[in-house]
Amino acid sequence: RRLITISRIAQQFHANQSYTEPEVNAILEQVHPTEYVVLRRYLVECGFLGREKDGSHYWKINKEQ
């Protein structure tokens, strides 16, 4: 269930676009205002978003099969 939910949330992000952490947070706060940090972590851990080690920017990973 979690993977399906995270997959749907990932659709809020656009390919070929870089996002700052505050931009990612703003998108995720619309989904869940208090758990956006957890959602961000799941998106990265499940491979839907890439992230620079320093957290300076994020990008959508193409998961087409």
All heavy atoms as TSV, in Angstrom:
chain	resi	resn	atom	element	x	y	z
A	1	ARG	N	N	0.816	-1.209	0.000
A	1	ARG	CA	C	0.000	0.000	0.000
A	1	ARG	C	C	0.850	1.260	0.000
A	1	ARG	O	O	0.521	2.218	-0.673
A	1	ARG	CB	C	-0.874	0.020	1.244
A	1	ARG	CG	C	-2.294	-0.250	0.973
A	1	ARG	CD	C	-3.084	-0.045	2.196
A	1	ARG	NE	N	-3.856	-1.252	2.435
A	1	ARG	CZ	C	-4.668	-1.410	3.424
A	1	ARG	NH1	N	-4.787	-0.473	4.321
A	1	ARG	NH2	N	-5.351	-2.504	3.547
A	2	ARG	N	N	1.898	1.242	0.810
A	2	ARG	CA	C	2.754	2.430	0.900
A	2	ARG	C	C	3.347	2.774	-0.463
A	2	ARG	O	O	3.357	3.936	-0.862
A	2	ARG	CB	C	3.875	2.211	1.908
A	2	ARG	CG	C	4.771	3.438	2.038
A	2	ARG	CD	C	5.917	3.224	2.968
A	2	ARG	NE	N	5.433	2.930	4.296
A	2	ARG	CZ	C	6.182	2.437	5.266
A	2	ARG	NH1	N	7.442	2.165	5.045
A	2	ARG	NH2	N	5.680	2.210	6.457
A	3	LEU	N	N	3.820	1.758	-1.186
A	3	LEU	CA	C	4.437	1.994	-2.487
A	3	LEU	C	C	3.435	2.590	-3.473
A	3	LEU	O	O	3.771	3.496	-4.230
A	3	LEU	CB	C	5.035	0.701	-3.030
A	3	LEU	CG	C	5.901	0.837	-4.269
A	3	LEU	CD1	C	7.067	1.797	-4.015
A	3	LEU	CD2	C	6.423	-0.515	-4.701
A	4	ILE	N	N	2.220	2.115	-3.442
A	4	ILE	CA	C	1.183	2.667	-4.325
A	4	ILE	C	C	0.911	4.123	-3.974
A	4	ILE	O	O	0.823	4.980	-4.853
A	4	ILE	CB	C	-0.111	1.830	-4.237
A	4	ILE	CG1	C	0.128	0.450	-4.833
A	4	ILE	CG2	C	-1.273	2.530	-4.932
A	4	ILE	CD1	C	-0.978	-0.543	-4.561
A	5	THR	N	N	0.805	4.409	-2.691
A	5	THR	CA	C	0.561	5.782	-2.244
A	5	THR	C	C	1.709	6.700	-2.637
A	5	THR	O	O	1.488	7.793	-3.183
A	5	THR	CB	C	0.354	5.822	-0.720
A	5	THR	OG1	O	-0.758	4.980	-0.394
A	5	THR	CG2	C	0.100	7.234	-0.232
A	6	ILE	N	N	2.926	6.253	-2.390
A	6	ILE	CA	C	4.106	7.063	-2.725
A	6	ILE	C	C	4.195	7.267	-4.240
A	6	ILE	O	O	4.533	8.354	-4.714
A	6	ILE	CB	C	5.386	6.413	-2.157
A	6	ILE	CG1	C	5.346	6.414	-0.633
A	6	ILE	CG2	C	6.641	7.105	-2.670
A	6	ILE	CD1	C	5.255	7.779	0.003
A	7	SER	N	N	3.868	6.236	-4.997
A	7	SER	CA	C	3.871	6.345	-6.458
A	7	SER	C	C	2.900	7.421	-6.929
A	7	SER	O	O	3.212	8.213	-7.821
A	7	SER	CB	C	3.496	4.989	-7.062
A	7	SER	OG	O	3.346	5.082	-8.450
A	8	ARG	N	N	1.744	7.471	-6.322
A	8	ARG	CA	C	0.748	8.489	-6.697
A	8	ARG	C	C	1.208	9.890	-6.300
A	8	ARG	O	O	0.993	10.849	-7.027
A	8	ARG	CB	C	-0.597	8.166	-6.067
A	8	ARG	CG	C	-1.244	6.962	-6.716
A	8	ARG	CD	C	-2.586	6.677	-6.156
A	8	ARG	NE	N	-3.142	5.489	-6.819
A	8	ARG	CZ	C	-4.056	4.714	-6.283
A	8	ARG	NH1	N	-4.554	4.993	-5.095
A	8	ARG	NH2	N	-4.505	3.668	-6.937
A	9	ILE	N	N	1.832	9.992	-5.149
A	9	ILE	CA	C	2.350	11.292	-4.714
A	9	ILE	C	C	3.447	11.769	-5.660
A	9	ILE	O	O	3.539	12.951	-5.984
A	9	ILE	CB	C	2.845	11.218	-3.259
A	9	ILE	CG1	C	1.658	10.990	-2.317
A	9	ILE	CG2	C	3.614	12.478	-2.876
A	9	ILE	CD1	C	2.045	10.660	-0.895
A	10	ALA	N	N	4.264	10.832	-6.138
A	10	ALA	CA	C	5.371	11.178	-7.049
A	10	ALA	C	C	4.860	11.823	-8.334
A	10	ALA	O	O	5.596	12.581	-8.981
A	10	ALA	CB	C	6.192	9.938	-7.368
A	11	GLN	N	N	3.618	11.571	-8.683
A	11	GLN	CA	C	3.043	12.160	-9.892
A	11	GLN	C	C	2.902	13.677	-9.781
A	11	GLN	O	O	2.682	14.352	-10.794
A	11	GLN	CB	C	1.695	11.515	-10.205
A	11	GLN	CG	C	1.819	10.054	-10.564
A	11	GLN	CD	C	0.473	9.374	-10.714
A	11	GLN	OE1	O	-0.586	9.993	-10.614
A	11	GLN	NE2	N	0.500	8.072	-10.956
A	12	GLN	N	N	3.045	14.217	-8.587
A	12	GLN	CA	C	2.978	15.670	-8.383
A	12	GLN	C	C	4.239	16.375	-8.890
A	12	GLN	O	O	4.256	17.600	-9.018
A	12	GLN	CB	C	2.793	15.992	-6.899
A	12	GLN	CG	C	1.555	15.392	-6.283
A	12	GLN	CD	C	0.287	15.952	-6.905
A	12	GLN	OE1	O	0.139	17.160	-7.052
A	12	GLN	NE2	N	-0.621	15.080	-7.262
A	13	PHE	N	N	5.274	15.592	-9.160
A	13	PHE	CA	C	6.556	16.145	-9.586
A	13	PHE	C	C	6.740	15.934	-11.088
A	13	PHE	O	O	6.256	14.956	-11.637
A	13	PHE	CB	C	7.701	15.488	-8.803
A	13	PHE	CG	C	7.624	15.773	-7.333
A	13	PHE	CD1	C	6.921	14.933	-6.488
A	13	PHE	CD2	C	8.234	16.895	-6.798
A	13	PHE	CE1	C	6.815	15.197	-5.128
A	13	PHE	CE2	C	8.140	17.171	-5.445
A	13	PHE	CZ	C	7.432	16.321	-4.614
A	14	HIS	N	N	7.442	16.867	-11.723
A	14	HIS	CA	C	7.632	16.839	-13.165
A	14	HIS	C	C	9.048	16.374	-13.510
A	14	HIS	O	O	10.011	16.770	-12.843
A	14	HIS	CB	C	7.405	18.227	-13.760
A	14	HIS	CG	C	6.040	18.769	-13.466
A	14	HIS	ND1	N	4.907	18.302	-14.070
A	14	HIS	CD2	C	5.639	19.714	-12.583
A	14	HIS	CE1	C	3.855	18.956	-13.595
A	14	HIS	NE2	N	4.275	19.817	-12.683
A	15	ALA	N	N	9.124	15.555	-14.558
A	15	ALA	CA	C	10.431	15.112	-15.052
A	15	ALA	C	C	11.213	16.320	-15.577
A	15	ALA	O	O	10.632	17.338	-15.959
A	15	ALA	CB	C	10.242	14.087	-16.162
A	16	ASN	N	N	12.514	16.211	-15.562
A	16	ASN	CA	C	13.398	17.256	-16.084
A	16	ASN	C	C	13.263	18.584	-15.354
A	16	ASN	O	O	13.475	19.644	-15.929
A	16	ASN	CB	C	13.179	17.475	-17.585
A	16	ASN	CG	C	13.379	16.198	-18.366
A	16	ASN	OD1	O	14.315	15.442	-18.115
A	16	ASN	ND2	N	12.489	15.940	-19.298
A	17	GLN	N	N	12.878	18.525	-14.099
A	17	GLN	CA	C	12.786	19.737	-13.290
A	17	GLN	C	C	13.503	19.493	-11.972
A	17	GLN	O	O	13.362	18.448	-11.359
A	17	GLN	CB	C	11.332	20.107	-13.025
A	17	GLN	CG	C	11.179	21.405	-12.254
A	17	GLN	CD	C	9.731	21.856	-12.166
A	17	GLN	OE1	O	8.883	21.432	-12.948
A	17	GLN	NE2	N	9.451	22.717	-11.207
A	18	SER	N	N	14.266	20.469	-11.551
A	18	SER	CA	C	14.967	20.406	-10.273
A	18	SER	C	C	14.144	21.155	-9.233
A	18	SER	O	O	13.540	22.189	-9.532
A	18	SER	CB	C	16.345	21.060	-10.420
A	18	SER	OG	O	17.033	21.039	-9.203
A	19	TYR	N	N	14.099	20.599	-8.028
A	19	TYR	CA	C	13.332	21.194	-6.937
A	19	TYR	C	C	14.248	21.434	-5.743
A	19	TYR	O	O	15.078	20.582	-5.418
A	19	TYR	CB	C	12.218	20.242	-6.472
A	19	TYR	CG	C	11.171	19.944	-7.512
A	19	TYR	CD1	C	11.324	18.883	-8.391
A	19	TYR	CD2	C	10.017	20.709	-7.606
A	19	TYR	CE1	C	10.356	18.591	-9.338
A	19	TYR	CE2	C	9.049	20.433	-8.551
A	19	TYR	CZ	C	9.228	19.365	-9.419
A	19	TYR	OH	O	8.267	19.091	-10.355
A	20	THR	N	N	14.065	22.557	-5.085
A	20	THR	CA	C	14.756	22.775	-3.815
A	20	THR	C	C	13.986	22.030	-2.731
A	20	THR	O	O	12.829	21.640	-2.924
A	20	THR	CB	C	14.811	24.274	-3.447
A	20	THR	OG1	O	13.469	24.731	-3.239
A	20	THR	CG2	C	15.502	25.097	-4.519
A	21	GLU	N	N	14.611	21.846	-1.575
A	21	GLU	CA	C	13.912	21.170	-0.484
A	21	GLU	C	C	12.632	21.919	-0.075
A	21	GLU	O	O	11.595	21.290	0.118
A	21	GLU	CB	C	14.833	20.969	0.704
A	21	GLU	CG	C	14.206	20.107	1.780
A	21	GLU	CD	C	15.189	19.704	2.852
A	21	GLU	OE1	O	16.059	18.862	2.553
A	21	GLU	OE2	O	15.084	20.241	3.966
A	22	PRO	N	N	12.668	23.252	0.040
A	22	PRO	CA	C	11.419	23.958	0.369
A	22	PRO	C	C	10.325	23.762	-0.685
A	22	PRO	O	O	9.141	23.687	-0.345
A	22	PRO	CB	C	11.840	25.426	0.464
A	22	PRO	CG	C	13.290	25.377	0.821
A	22	PRO	CD	C	13.828	24.167	0.105
A	23	GLU	N	N	10.701	23.652	-1.958
A	23	GLU	CA	C	9.703	23.407	-3.003
A	23	GLU	C	C	9.091	22.012	-2.854
A	23	GLU	O	O	7.881	21.840	-3.005
A	23	GLU	CB	C	10.334	23.560	-4.390
A	23	GLU	CG	C	10.683	24.981	-4.733
A	23	GLU	CD	C	11.495	25.110	-6.008
A	23	GLU	OE1	O	12.278	24.198	-6.347
A	23	GLU	OE2	O	11.342	26.153	-6.677
A	24	VAL	N	N	9.938	21.013	-2.578
A	24	VAL	CA	C	9.432	19.653	-2.349
A	24	VAL	C	C	8.503	19.662	-1.141
A	24	VAL	O	O	7.403	19.103	-1.179
A	24	VAL	CB	C	10.598	18.657	-2.151
A	24	VAL	CG1	C	10.076	17.298	-1.710
A	24	VAL	CG2	C	11.427	18.526	-3.418
A	25	ASN	N	N	8.935	20.318	-0.076
A	25	ASN	CA	C	8.113	20.379	1.135
A	25	ASN	C	C	6.756	21.018	0.859
A	25	ASN	O	O	5.725	20.549	1.350
A	25	ASN	CB	C	8.835	21.150	2.236
A	25	ASN	CG	C	10.036	20.401	2.770
A	25	ASN	OD1	O	10.199	19.203	2.540
A	25	ASN	ND2	N	10.895	21.113	3.477
A	26	ALA	N	N	6.737	22.081	0.093
A	26	ALA	CA	C	5.482	22.777	-0.211
A	26	ALA	C	C	4.512	21.867	-0.957
A	26	ALA	O	O	3.307	21.867	-0.676
A	26	ALA	CB	C	5.759	24.044	-1.017
A	27	ILE	N	N	5.029	21.083	-1.896
A	27	ILE	CA	C	4.183	20.140	-2.640
A	27	ILE	C	C	3.643	19.074	-1.688
A	27	ILE	O	O	2.454	18.748	-1.698
A	27	ILE	CB	C	4.966	19.507	-3.803
A	27	ILE	CG1	C	5.255	20.568	-4.876
A	27	ILE	CG2	C	4.206	18.317	-4.406
A	27	ILE	CD1	C	6.269	20.141	-5.924
A	28	LEU	N	N	4.523	18.537	-0.862
A	28	LEU	CA	C	4.125	17.453	0.032
A	28	LEU	C	C	3.227	17.924	1.169
A	28	LEU	O	O	2.389	17.151	1.646
A	28	LEU	CB	C	5.363	16.745	0.575
A	28	LEU	CG	C	6.228	16.059	-0.487
A	28	LEU	CD1	C	7.459	15.451	0.151
A	28	LEU	CD2	C	5.424	15.015	-1.252
A	29	GLU	N	N	3.372	19.166	1.588
A	29	GLU	CA	C	2.489	19.705	2.636
A	29	GLU	C	C	1.045	19.755	2.165
A	29	GLU	O	O	0.125	19.688	2.985
A	29	GLU	CB	C	2.953	21.094	3.062
A	29	GLU	CG	C	4.162	21.061	3.965
A	29	GLU	CD	C	4.666	22.450	4.329
A	29	GLU	OE1	O	4.600	23.367	3.473
A	29	GLU	OE2	O	5.116	22.604	5.459
A	30	GLN	N	N	0.827	19.855	0.866
A	30	GLN	CA	C	-0.534	19.831	0.327
A	30	GLN	C	C	-1.149	18.439	0.466
A	30	GLN	O	O	-2.362	18.306	0.557
A	30	GLN	CB	C	-0.539	20.269	-1.136
A	30	GLN	CG	C	-0.142	21.712	-1.313
A	30	GLN	CD	C	-0.066	22.101	-2.777
A	30	GLN	OE1	O	-0.681	21.481	-3.636
A	30	GLN	NE2	N	0.691	23.140	-3.073
A	31	VAL	N	N	-0.301	17.423	0.467
A	31	VAL	CA	C	-0.767	16.045	0.627
A	31	VAL	C	C	-1.031	15.749	2.097
A	31	VAL	O	O	-2.064	15.188	2.455
A	31	VAL	CB	C	0.271	15.051	0.058
A	31	VAL	CG1	C	-0.140	13.617	0.326
A	31	VAL	CG2	C	0.503	15.295	-1.423
A	32	HIS	N	N	-0.056	16.103	2.936
A	32	HIS	CA	C	-0.203	15.859	4.381
A	32	HIS	C	C	0.605	16.919	5.124
A	32	HIS	O	O	1.834	16.845	5.172
A	32	HIS	CB	C	0.281	14.465	4.746
A	32	HIS	CG	C	-0.253	13.997	6.060
A	32	HIS	ND1	N	0.109	14.566	7.253
A	32	HIS	CD2	C	-1.145	13.030	6.352
A	32	HIS	CE1	C	-0.525	13.952	8.236
A	32	HIS	NE2	N	-1.293	13.015	7.709
A	33	PRO	N	N	-0.065	17.907	5.705
A	33	PRO	CA	C	0.611	19.056	6.306
A	33	PRO	C	C	1.605	18.740	7.426
A	33	PRO	O	O	2.546	19.501	7.631
A	33	PRO	CB	C	-0.537	19.905	6.860
A	33	PRO	CG	C	-1.735	19.461	6.126
A	33	PRO	CD	C	-1.516	18.026	5.762
A	34	THR	N	N	1.431	17.632	8.129
A	34	THR	CA	C	2.326	17.358	9.256
A	34	THR	C	C	3.336	16.242	8.986
A	34	THR	O	O	4.285	16.102	9.743
A	34	THR	CB	C	1.529	16.994	10.518
A	34	THR	OG1	O	0.754	15.819	10.263
A	34	THR	CG2	C	0.622	18.138	10.934
A	35	GLU	N	N	3.147	15.474	7.927
A	35	GLU	CA	C	4.037	14.337	7.663
A	35	GLU	C	C	4.821	14.489	6.368
A	35	GLU	O	O	5.301	13.506	5.804
A	35	GLU	CB	C	3.228	13.031	7.630
A	35	GLU	CG	C	2.560	12.702	8.941
A	35	GLU	CD	C	3.551	12.431	10.074
A	35	GLU	OE1	O	4.648	11.917	9.817
A	35	GLU	OE2	O	3.206	12.756	11.232
A	36	TYR	N	N	5.003	15.711	5.903
A	36	TYR	CA	C	5.685	15.928	4.627
A	36	TYR	C	C	7.141	15.462	4.655
A	36	TYR	O	O	7.665	15.002	3.642
A	36	TYR	CB	C	5.581	17.389	4.187
A	36	TYR	CG	C	6.253	18.368	5.114
A	36	TYR	CD1	C	7.565	18.752	4.906
A	36	TYR	CD2	C	5.568	18.919	6.202
A	36	TYR	CE1	C	8.186	19.649	5.754
A	36	TYR	CE2	C	6.171	19.805	7.043
A	36	TYR	CZ	C	7.491	20.168	6.823
A	36	TYR	OH	O	8.103	21.049	7.671
A	37	VAL	N	N	7.791	15.523	5.808
A	37	VAL	CA	C	9.191	15.081	5.904
A	37	VAL	C	C	9.283	13.567	5.689
A	37	VAL	O	O	10.163	13.081	4.979
A	37	VAL	CB	C	9.805	15.485	7.263
A	37	VAL	CG1	C	11.194	14.902	7.425
A	37	VAL	CG2	C	9.838	17.000	7.401
A	38	VAL	N	N	8.357	12.843	6.267
A	38	VAL	CA	C	8.320	11.383	6.098
A	38	VAL	C	C	8.026	11.035	4.641
A	38	VAL	O	O	8.664	10.153	4.061
A	38	VAL	CB	C	7.272	10.753	7.040
A	38	VAL	CG1	C	7.123	9.266	6.767
A	38	VAL	CG2	C	7.635	11.004	8.482
A	39	LEU	N	N	7.093	11.742	4.038
A	39	LEU	CA	C	6.774	11.499	2.632
A	39	LEU	C	C	7.990	11.761	1.746
A	39	LEU	O	O	8.268	10.989	0.818
A	39	LEU	CB	C	5.605	12.378	2.188
A	39	LEU	CG	C	4.259	12.084	2.839
A	39	LEU	CD1	C	3.227	13.110	2.405
A	39	LEU	CD2	C	3.801	10.668	2.527
A	40	ARG	N	N	8.713	12.824	2.017
A	40	ARG	CA	C	9.914	13.149	1.247
A	40	ARG	C	C	10.939	12.020	1.356
A	40	ARG	O	O	11.511	11.579	0.366
A	40	ARG	CB	C	10.502	14.478	1.729
A	40	ARG	CG	C	11.631	14.998	0.854
A	40	ARG	CD	C	12.201	16.296	1.388
A	40	ARG	NE	N	12.889	16.058	2.642
A	40	ARG	CZ	C	12.739	16.793	3.741
A	40	ARG	NH1	N	11.933	17.836	3.744
A	40	ARG	NH2	N	13.387	16.498	4.838
A	41	ARG	N	N	11.127	11.527	2.570
A	41	ARG	CA	C	12.079	10.438	2.783
A	41	ARG	C	C	11.647	9.187	2.019
A	41	ARG	O	O	12.458	8.530	1.369
A	41	ARG	CB	C	12.208	10.128	4.265
A	41	ARG	CG	C	13.248	9.034	4.540
A	41	ARG	CD	C	13.354	8.707	5.988
A	41	ARG	NE	N	12.076	8.140	6.424
A	41	ARG	CZ	C	11.653	8.136	7.675
A	41	ARG	NH1	N	12.379	8.671	8.627
A	41	ARG	NH2	N	10.508	7.596	7.986
A	42	TYR	N	N	10.358	8.844	2.073
A	42	TYR	CA	C	9.866	7.672	1.345
A	42	TYR	C	C	10.046	7.830	-0.159
A	42	TYR	O	O	10.390	6.871	-0.855
A	42	TYR	CB	C	8.395	7.411	1.653
A	42	TYR	CG	C	8.106	6.849	3.012
A	42	TYR	CD1	C	6.859	7.019	3.599
A	42	TYR	CD2	C	9.064	6.142	3.738
A	42	TYR	CE1	C	6.569	6.497	4.850
A	42	TYR	CE2	C	8.784	5.624	4.992
A	42	TYR	CZ	C	7.539	5.801	5.544
A	42	TYR	OH	O	7.249	5.293	6.780
A	43	LEU	N	N	9.795	9.024	-0.684
A	43	LEU	CA	C	9.971	9.253	-2.119
A	43	LEU	C	C	11.418	8.993	-2.544
A	43	LEU	O	O	11.666	8.409	-3.604
A	43	LEU	CB	C	9.558	10.678	-2.488
A	43	LEU	CG	C	8.054	10.924	-2.543
A	43	LEU	CD1	C	7.756	12.409	-2.499
A	43	LEU	CD2	C	7.451	10.286	-3.784
A	44	VAL	N	N	12.358	9.397	-1.724
A	44	VAL	CA	C	13.770	9.166	-2.035
A	44	VAL	C	C	14.119	7.692	-1.843
A	44	VAL	O	O	14.726	7.062	-2.722
A	44	VAL	CB	C	14.676	10.077	-1.171
A	44	VAL	CG1	C	16.144	9.717	-1.352
A	44	VAL	CG2	C	14.442	11.544	-1.521
A	45	GLU	N	N	13.725	7.111	-0.719
A	45	GLU	CA	C	14.054	5.713	-0.426
A	45	GLU	C	C	13.453	4.738	-1.431
A	45	GLU	O	O	14.069	3.721	-1.756
A	45	GLU	CB	C	13.589	5.337	0.982
A	45	GLU	CG	C	14.421	5.949	2.077
A	45	GLU	CD	C	13.920	5.605	3.470
A	45	GLU	OE1	O	12.862	4.943	3.606
A	45	GLU	OE2	O	14.597	6.005	4.432
A	46	CYS	N	N	12.269	5.045	-1.930
A	46	CYS	CA	C	11.607	4.165	-2.892
A	46	CYS	C	C	12.038	4.445	-4.329
A	46	CYS	O	O	11.568	3.788	-5.260
A	46	CYS	CB	C	10.090	4.297	-2.770
A	46	CYS	SG	S	9.444	3.690	-1.199
A	47	GLY	N	N	12.906	5.421	-4.517
A	47	GLY	CA	C	13.464	5.686	-5.836
A	47	GLY	C	C	12.613	6.522	-6.757
A	47	GLY	O	O	12.813	6.511	-7.968
A	48	PHE	N	N	11.680	7.288	-6.214
A	48	PHE	CA	C	10.863	8.165	-7.044
A	48	PHE	C	C	11.487	9.549	-7.193
A	48	PHE	O	O	11.265	10.228	-8.187
A	48	PHE	CB	C	9.450	8.296	-6.475
A	48	PHE	CG	C	8.660	7.033	-6.618
A	48	PHE	CD1	C	8.526	6.150	-5.565
A	48	PHE	CD2	C	8.058	6.715	-7.821
A	48	PHE	CE1	C	7.808	4.983	-5.690
A	48	PHE	CE2	C	7.334	5.538	-7.971
A	48	PHE	CZ	C	7.218	4.667	-6.901
A	49	LEU	N	N	12.242	9.972	-6.179
A	49	LEU	CA	C	12.972	11.243	-6.249
A	49	LEU	C	C	14.445	10.974	-6.004
A	49	LEU	O	O	14.807	10.194	-5.122
A	49	LEU	CB	C	12.480	12.234	-5.190
A	49	LEU	CG	C	11.128	12.898	-5.366
A	49	LEU	CD1	C	10.886	13.907	-4.237
A	49	LEU	CD2	C	10.995	13.576	-6.709
A	50	GLY	N	N	15.289	11.657	-6.781
A	50	GLY	CA	C	16.714	11.669	-6.515
A	50	GLY	C	C	17.016	12.866	-5.633
A	50	GLY	O	O	16.241	13.832	-5.596
A	51	ARG	N	N	18.145	12.792	-4.943
A	51	ARG	CA	C	18.479	13.861	-4.004
A	51	ARG	C	C	19.993	14.037	-3.949
A	51	ARG	O	O	20.732	13.059	-3.881
A	51	ARG	CB	C	17.969	13.479	-2.614
A	51	ARG	CG	C	18.331	14.422	-1.513
A	51	ARG	CD	C	17.881	13.830	-0.171
A	51	ARG	NE	N	18.205	14.702	0.929
A	51	ARG	CZ	C	19.363	14.688	1.599
A	51	ARG	NH1	N	20.303	13.826	1.286
A	51	ARG	NH2	N	19.572	15.531	2.588
A	52	GLU	N	N	20.445	15.284	-4.003
A	52	GLU	CA	C	21.854	15.568	-3.756
A	52	GLU	C	C	22.161	15.239	-2.303
A	52	GLU	O	O	21.293	15.396	-1.436
A	52	GLU	CB	C	22.164	17.048	-4.021
A	52	GLU	CG	C	22.216	17.422	-5.475
A	52	GLU	CD	C	23.378	16.789	-6.217
A	52	GLU	OE1	O	24.446	16.555	-5.609
A	52	GLU	OE2	O	23.204	16.520	-7.420
A	53	LYS	N	N	23.364	14.788	-2.022
A	53	LYS	CA	C	23.734	14.418	-0.652
A	53	LYS	C	C	23.510	15.548	0.343
A	53	LYS	O	O	23.148	15.305	1.488
A	53	LYS	CB	C	25.194	13.964	-0.594
A	53	LYS	CG	C	25.407	12.601	-1.156
A	53	LYS	CD	C	26.843	12.156	-0.954
A	53	LYS	CE	C	27.030	10.766	-1.514
A	53	LYS	NZ	N	28.361	10.231	-1.239
A	54	ASP	N	N	23.732	16.764	-0.099
A	54	ASP	CA	C	23.565	17.905	0.808
A	54	ASP	C	C	22.118	18.409	0.864
A	54	ASP	O	O	21.821	19.374	1.560
A	54	ASP	CB	C	24.506	19.037	0.416
A	54	ASP	CG	C	24.209	19.658	-0.941
A	54	ASP	OD1	O	23.255	19.217	-1.625
A	54	ASP	OD2	O	24.944	20.580	-1.331
A	55	GLY	N	N	21.220	17.753	0.135
A	55	GLY	CA	C	19.809	18.155	0.152
A	55	GLY	C	C	19.531	19.434	-0.614
A	55	GLY	O	O	18.442	19.992	-0.496
A	56	SER	N	N	20.486	19.885	-1.406
A	56	SER	CA	C	20.321	21.165	-2.103
A	56	SER	C	C	19.279	21.106	-3.209
A	56	SER	O	O	18.657	22.115	-3.520
A	56	SER	CB	C	21.647	21.654	-2.675
A	56	SER	OG	O	22.160	20.722	-3.624
A	57	HIS	N	N	19.122	19.939	-3.831
A	57	HIS	CA	C	18.040	19.823	-4.802
A	57	HIS	C	C	17.629	18.367	-5.009
A	57	HIS	O	O	18.355	17.440	-4.694
A	57	HIS	CB	C	18.367	20.529	-6.117
A	57	HIS	CG	C	19.308	19.805	-7.021
A	57	HIS	ND1	N	20.663	19.871	-6.896
A	57	HIS	CD2	C	19.064	18.979	-8.068
A	57	HIS	CE1	C	21.227	19.132	-7.836
A	57	HIS	NE2	N	20.292	18.577	-8.553
A	58	TYR	N	N	16.413	18.239	-5.537
A	58	TYR	CA	C	15.762	16.958	-5.779
A	58	TYR	C	C	15.293	16.939	-7.231
A	58	TYR	O	O	15.101	17.980	-7.841
A	58	TYR	CB	C	14.530	16.809	-4.878
A	58	TYR	CG	C	14.839	16.725	-3.409
A	58	TYR	CD1	C	15.209	17.858	-2.688
A	58	TYR	CD2	C	14.739	15.523	-2.728
A	58	TYR	CE1	C	15.498	17.788	-1.331
A	58	TYR	CE2	C	15.018	15.434	-1.372
A	58	TYR	CZ	C	15.394	16.570	-0.680
A	58	TYR	OH	O	15.674	16.493	0.656
A	59	TRP	N	N	15.062	15.753	-7.761
A	59	TRP	CA	C	14.539	15.597	-9.119
A	59	TRP	C	C	13.760	14.300	-9.188
A	59	TRP	O	O	13.993	13.363	-8.423
A	59	TRP	CB	C	15.666	15.616	-10.150
A	59	TRP	CG	C	16.656	14.505	-9.936
A	59	TRP	CD1	C	16.637	13.252	-10.493
A	59	TRP	CD2	C	17.794	14.535	-9.067
A	59	TRP	NE1	N	17.690	12.511	-10.031
A	59	TRP	CE2	C	18.426	13.278	-9.152
A	59	TRP	CE3	C	18.345	15.495	-8.227
A	59	TRP	CZ2	C	19.559	12.962	-8.428
A	59	TRP	CZ3	C	19.491	15.176	-7.501
A	59	TRP	CH2	C	20.079	13.929	-7.616
A	60	LYS	N	N	12.814	14.250	-10.115
A	60	LYS	CA	C	12.000	13.057	-10.304
A	60	LYS	C	C	12.799	12.028	-11.092
A	60	LYS	O	O	13.444	12.357	-12.080
A	60	LYS	CB	C	10.709	13.391	-11.044
A	60	LYS	CG	C	9.785	12.204	-11.177
A	60	LYS	CD	C	8.456	12.597	-11.796
A	60	LYS	CE	C	7.530	11.400	-11.805
A	60	LYS	NZ	N	6.223	11.774	-12.331
A	61	ILE	N	N	12.730	10.781	-10.645
A	61	ILE	CA	C	13.391	9.682	-11.338
A	61	ILE	C	C	12.337	8.991	-12.186
A	61	ILE	O	O	11.254	8.654	-11.722
A	61	ILE	CB	C	13.999	8.699	-10.332
A	61	ILE	CG1	C	15.127	9.395	-9.555
A	61	ILE	CG2	C	14.523	7.449	-11.046
A	61	ILE	CD1	C	15.722	8.580	-8.447
A	62	ASN	N	N	12.680	8.772	-13.464
A	62	ASN	CA	C	11.770	8.110	-14.377
A	62	ASN	C	C	11.694	6.631	-14.011
A	62	ASN	O	O	12.686	5.923	-14.072
A	62	ASN	CB	C	12.259	8.286	-15.818
A	62	ASN	CG	C	11.288	7.755	-16.827
A	62	ASN	OD1	O	10.254	7.196	-16.481
A	62	ASN	ND2	N	11.608	7.927	-18.088
A	63	LYS	N	N	10.510	6.156	-13.625
A	63	LYS	CA	C	10.332	4.766	-13.186
A	63	LYS	C	C	9.585	3.943	-14.225
A	63	LYS	O	O	8.973	2.942	-13.902
A	63	LYS	CB	C	9.587	4.717	-11.851
A	63	LYS	CG	C	10.264	5.494	-10.785
A	63	LYS	CD	C	10.818	4.820	-9.631
A	63	LYS	CE	C	10.385	3.527	-9.150
A	63	LYS	NZ	N	11.332	2.944	-8.201
A	64	GLU	N	N	9.640	4.355	-15.494
A	64	GLU	CA	C	8.951	3.590	-16.541
A	64	GLU	C	C	9.593	2.218	-16.678
A	64	GLU	O	O	10.791	2.075	-16.567
A	64	GLU	CB	C	9.027	4.326	-17.888
A	64	GLU	CG	C	8.183	5.568	-17.922
A	64	GLU	CD	C	8.236	6.228	-19.282
A	64	GLU	OE1	O	8.634	5.578	-20.263
A	64	GLU	OE2	O	7.877	7.406	-19.363
A	65	GLN	N	N	8.738	1.227	-16.926
A	65	GLN	CA	C	9.227	-0.147	-17.068
A	65	GLN	C	C	9.028	-0.645	-18.468
A	65	GLN	O	O	8.197	-0.273	-19.168
A	65	GLN	CB	C	8.499	-1.054	-16.083
A	65	GLN	CG	C	8.738	-0.612	-14.664
A	65	GLN	CD	C	7.926	-1.437	-13.675
A	65	GLN	OE1	O	7.315	-2.444	-14.010
A	65	GLN	NE2	N	7.924	-1.006	-12.446
